[in-house]
């Protein structure tokens, strides 16, 4: 079986089993980062064999993350809750937000222990930024945790990021219901920022099979389902689109650079 990956249990730093891949580390490997183990790299390489543009796809996702955060900061948003934030890489949410507004506050939430370790090291000197280990599926916990509510005021507009994370939740987790719960906790004028794998290309199907069989998550959902996550929000132009087309800094002239890419996303402004 081509998708079978050799596994061996070896304990790495922080009690992490180096024989078990993690979403955060595979994503780091696809991005071309350094914070992953051999097993993660094997899956990343398989992903790039299925979709030669996978690294571009991951970088395009990081690029829209930056544009989206900058957009919100310029609209006056000064607090951000970044769910499923991943390992620190270039241009993290707090760097982008605090470049626009040095007082902006950012809480990162992830359930991967390595994200917590690396994140805390990166952010040690910044008292407006925090990394919290929590499961985003437990919205009540996330929305009431003192570690989070001390820094973010839910009575004021907030930017909620669910960037490349909802496709790591199962249908049984009811992602639409979960997004609704978060959205209902936000005051009008807040923003919902979502990117998600869309099942629009044959490579996407193959990639979904690889991710589900090795990581147990990575679901490609329909455009209609993904658009449905934005219920109760007013779309920010140009709506839910292929990521390179969301308010690019320079107009996209070479579509072929993004051939096969499947992620769509955008921002919605929470309504009264
Ligand atoms: N948001 C970042 C970005 O778009 O660049 C990172 C995306 S990465 C593909 C997905 C992240 O979601 C991983 O770091 C993973 O650990 C995290 N994640 C997946 N399921 C989660 C859950 N149930 N609770 C918290 N974090 C989760």
Boltz pocket constraint, residues with backbone or C-beta under 6 A from the ligand:
constraints:
  - pocket:
      binder: B
      contacts: [[A, 23], [A, 24], [A, 27], [A, 58], [A, 61], [A, 62], [A, 65], [A, 83], [A, 84], [A, 85], [A, 86], [A, 87], [A, 109], [A, 110], [A, 111], [A, 112], [A, 115], [A, 134], [A, 135], [A, 136], [A, 137], [A, 162], [A, 163], [A, 164], [A, 165], [A, 168], [A, 169]]
      max_distance: 6.0
